[in-house]
Structure formats: C-alpha cells, structure tokens
Amino acid sequence: MISIPYLKQTIKSNLLLFLGFTAILCAFLTVICNIFTPTSMSGIETAVNGTFASNIITGNTFVEFLSNSFYAIMAILFPMLYSIIVGNNLIASKVDDGSMANYLSTPVSRGKIVVSSALYLILSLALMWIIASIVGITVAEIVQPDSLDIDTFLMLNAGAFLYHFAISSICFAASCIFNSSKTSLVIGGGIPLCFFIINLLVKISEDLEVLKYATLTTLFNTSNIISGSDYIGDFILLAAIGIVLYVIGIEVFKRKSLPL
C-alpha cells in the first residue's frame, strides 16, 4: 500500500540530507580506522587518562576501539539527527505548512502517503548502514589489513540499524500524531536526544550507571555483541518497539482530523 510516485518524490526531496549524514558517518568511520594501531592507542589512552574521555577512548582490539568510540557517539548521534529532521519533514512539517492538503487533493490516499513515508525512512536508514559497512570494511582492509573482525563489525552495524529503527519510529510517530511541526520536534526529537545525553553521562560517570535503564541505548549493548552473548533478545525488542510505534503513527495519521 504505497505510492511509487510519492515515494520517488520523497527520495528526491530528502536526498541531500541522506547523502550529507551518510557522508559524515562514513568520514568519522574512516578517520577512526586510520587512527587505531596498538602504538597510537597506547599514546591516546595515556593522554586521556584521568579525563572523562578515558571511559570512551579505549580498547585492546580494533573492534573494541570502534565499540567504545565510533559506536558510542558518532554512530548514535548522526543517524539520530537524520531521523529527527526527516521524520518531522515527512508528515508534521507538511501538515503544518499546508502542503499536505495539496497531496491529499490528488488520488493518493492518506494511507499510501504515510506508509510510503515510513518506508522511505526505514529503507534510507538501512541503506545508510549498508554504505557505512562497505566503507568501514574497505578502509580497514586498506589501512589496517586483517585487523577488523568483519563478522562482529557487521553485527554491530545490524544492531546500530535496529537501534535507529526504534529511534526513528519515535520521531515518525510524533510526526504523525502532532499537527504542529514544533511539537513534533520537541517530542520526537527531545526523547532521542535525552537518550543520547543520558548515555554520555553514564559513560562519563559510573555513579550514574543506573540511568542507563531509562534509555533505549541499553538495548544496543556493544559489549554483548562483541562477546557474542545476550544480544539477540535486545535486537528483537528494538525491532518490536520500532514496528509498534511505526504502526501507531500510521494508524493515527490515517484516522485523525487534519487542519487542511
């Protein structure tokens, strides 16, 4: 139940955002791949010892270093910002500025519009992580041959996608529920940003570790993924949260009154 022309238009209107955030994500991954060597890590850990960064910049292997640096900050922040901006633009922003009325005046139904919008956001995030996976493996093989555990790296990216699938569902549901773009951004963007800030605070101070249970980030446990234990349940829960919130957003938008 999608509209191919509407989906194509959505891809075109969000293409620059997608390319920009994907490029930023890949650029940070490339830089980190070039930084890690046993010698450089020893020097970096000595330099940050005693600072808040000592809990982030650490790791005995390449994939552990990625886990504590790239997947702790950049892999969380940039796709999240993409979801916040695009999620709001897909529905709430169009309702707020009146352009949704133009789309609904065509034969394209509400259902097709909202499902096509949800499909775009999900597929664009999946493509973002596919590209990041290809870039990461390619760069690692060039600058750090045989240092990257590719299976674990791909599993980390699968977990990152599922995390952002759940995060994007919050943004999308807020966009569908609220007619005001400002309210959509406050709710749909505020909740994921709070998760990010809380997660940083937990990494900086062990005294705040209890706060980790207040965020979805707890379900993207990179340590468990690296060790290969107790992460499948987290993946399933992230997928379930995403599916439920996307369905709620779609159904609310199909049934609610619009100021058209």
C-alpha positions in Angstrom: 0.0 0.0 0.0 2.4 2.6 -1.2 2.5 5.3 -3.9 5.6 4.9 -6.1 5.4 8.5 -7.5 5.1 9.8 -3.9 8.0 7.6 -2.7 10.2 8.9 -5.6 9.3 12.5 -4.7 10.1 11.8 -1.0 13.5 10.3 -2.0 14.3 13.3 -4.2 13.3 15.9 -1.6 15.4 14.2 1.2 18.4 13.1 -1.0 20.8 15.8 0.1 20.1 15.1 3.8 20.6 11.4 3.3 23.9 11.9 1.4 25.1 14.5 3.9 24.6 12.5 7.0 25.8 9.3 5.4 29.0 11.1 4.3 29.6 12.4 7.8 29.1 9.0 9.3 31.5 7.4 6.8 34.0 10.2 7.2 34.2 9.6 11.0 34.5 5.9 10.5 37.3 6.4 8.0 39.2 8.7 10.4 38.9 6.2 13.3 40.0 3.4 11.0 43.2 5.4 10.3 43.8 6.2 14.0 43.8 2.8 15.5 47.1 1.0 15.9 48.5 -0.6 19.1 51.1 2.1 19.4 48.7 5.0 18.8 46.1 3.6 21.2 48.7 3.4 23.9 49.6 7.0 23.4 45.9 8.1 23.2 45.0 6.2 26.4 47.9 7.8 28.2 46.9 11.3 27.1 43.2 11.0 28.1 43.9 9.1 31.4 42.0 10.7 34.2 39.7 12.6 31.9 36.0 11.8 31.0 37.3 10.6 27.7 39.1 7.7 29.3 35.9 5.7 29.5 35.2 6.3 25.8 38.6 6.1 24.0 39.8 2.6 25.0 40.0 -0.9 23.6 42.5 -3.7 23.1 41.3 -4.7 19.6 40.2 -2.7 16.6 36.5 -3.7 17.0 36.6 -2.8 20.8 38.0 0.6 20.0 35.2 1.1 17.4 32.7 0.0 20.0 33.9 2.5 22.6 34.4 5.4 20.3 32.5 5.3 17.0 29.5 3.3 18.2 29.3 5.3 21.5 28.9 8.7 19.9 29.0 9.2 16.1 27.0 6.1 15.2 24.4 7.2 17.7 24.3 10.9 17.1 24.3 11.5 13.4 21.7 8.9 12.2 19.6 10.1 15.2 19.7 13.7 13.9 18.8 12.5 10.4 15.8 10.6 11.8 14.7 13.7 13.8 14.9 16.0 10.8 13.5 13.7 8.2 10.8 12.2 10.4 9.4 15.6 11.1 9.7 16.7 7.5 7.8 13.6 6.2 4.5 14.3 7.9 4.2 17.1 10.6 6.0 19.7 8.6 3.8 19.2 5.6 0.7 19.4 7.7 1.9 22.5 9.5 2.8 24.4 6.3 -0.3 23.3 4.5 1.4 21.3 1.7 -0.2 18.1 2.9 -3.5 19.5 1.6 -2.1 19.5 -1.9 -1.0 15.9 -1.7 -4.4 14.8 -0.3 -6.2 16.7 -3.1 -4.7 14.1 -5.5 -5.9 10.5 -5.9 -3.1 9.4 -3.4 -4.7 8.4 -0.2 -3.6 9.2 3.4 -2.7 5.6 3.8 -0.4 5.5 0.8 1.2 8.8 1.8 2.0 7.7 5.4 3.1 4.2 4.5 5.3 5.5 1.7 6.9 8.0 4.1 7.5 5.3 6.7 9.0 3.0 4.1 11.4 5.8 2.9 12.7 6.5 6.5 13.3 2.8 7.2 14.9 2.0 3.9 17.1 5.1 4.0 18.5 4.2 7.4 19.1 0.6 6.2 21.0 1.9 3.2 23.0 4.3 5.4 24.3 1.4 7.4 24.9 -0.8 4.4 27.1 2.0 2.9 28.8 2.5 6.3 29.5 -1.2 6.4 31.1 -1.3 3.0 33.2 1.8 3.7 34.3 0.5 7.0 35.4 -2.9 5.7 37.1 -1.3 2.6 39.0 1.3 4.6 40.0 -1.1 7.3 41.4 -3.6 4.8 43.5 -0.8 3.2 44.9 0.9 6.3 44.7 -1.9 8.9 44.8 -5.2 7.0 43.3 -8.2 8.8 42.7 -6.1 12.0 39.0 -5.9 11.7 36.7 -8.7 12.8 34.3 -8.4 9.9 31.5 -10.6 11.3 31.4 -8.7 14.6 31.6 -5.4 12.7 28.6 -6.3 10.6 26.7 -7.4 13.7 27.5 -4.1 15.3 26.1 -2.3 12.3 23.0 -4.5 12.3 22.5 -3.6 16.0 23.0 0.1 15.2 20.4 -0.1 12.4 17.9 -1.7 14.7 18.6 0.9 17.4 17.9 3.7 14.9 14.9 1.8 13.5 13.4 2.2 17.0 14.6 5.8 17.4 13.2 6.7 14.0 9.9 5.2 15.0 9.7 7.7 17.9 10.4 10.6 15.5 7.9 9.3 12.9 5.1 8.5 15.4 5.4 12.1 16.9 5.3 13.5 13.3 2.1 11.5 12.6 0.4 12.3 16.0 1.1 16.1 16.2 -0.1 18.6 13.6 2.4 21.2 14.8 6.0 20.8 13.5 7.3 22.4 16.6 5.6 19.9 18.9 6.7 17.0 16.7 10.3 18.2 17.0 10.1 18.7 20.8 8.6 15.2 21.4 10.1 13.2 18.5 13.5 14.9 18.8 13.6 15.5 22.5 13.2 11.9 23.6 16.1 10.5 21.5 18.3 13.5 22.4 17.6 12.8 26.1 18.6 9.1 25.5 21.9 10.3 23.9 22.7 12.7 26.7 21.9 10.2 29.5 24.1 7.6 27.7 27.0 10.0 27.6 26.6 10.8 31.3 26.6 7.1 32.1 29.8 6.6 30.2 31.5 9.6 31.9 30.5 8.6 35.5 29.9 5.1 36.8 27.9 6.7 39.6 25.1 7.3 37.1 25.0 3.8 35.7 21.5 3.2 37.0 20.3 5.8 34.4 21.1 3.6 31.5 17.9 1.7 32.1 16.0 4.8 31.2 17.2 4.8 27.6 16.8 2.6 24.5 20.6 2.7 24.2 20.8 0.0 26.8 19.4 -2.3 24.2 22.3 -1.6 21.9 24.9 -3.2 24.1 28.1 -3.3 22.0 30.0 -5.3 24.7 27.5 -8.1 24.4 27.6 -8.1 20.6 31.4 -8.3 20.7 31.4 -11.2 23.2 28.6 -12.8 21.2 26.2 -13.3 24.1 22.8 -12.0 25.3 22.1 -9.5 22.5 19.5 -11.3 20.3 16.8 -10.5 22.8 17.8 -6.8 22.7 17.6 -6.9 18.9 14.2 -8.4 18.9 12.9 -5.8 21.4 14.3 -2.9 19.4 12.6 -4.3 16.3 9.3 -4.8 18.2 9.4 -1.2 19.5 10.1 0.1 16.1 7.3 -1.9 14.5 4.7 -0.9 17.1 5.5 2.8 17.0 5.5 2.9 13.2 2.1 1.1 13.1 0.7 3.5 15.8 2.0 6.5 13.8 0.5 5.2 10.6 -2.9 4.4 12.1 -3.2 7.7 14.0 -2.4 9.7 10.8 -4.9 7.8 8.8 -7.7 8.5 11.3 -7.0 11.9 12.8 -8.5 15.2 11.8 -6.2 17.5 9.9 -6.3 21.3 9.7 -6.4 21.3 5.9 
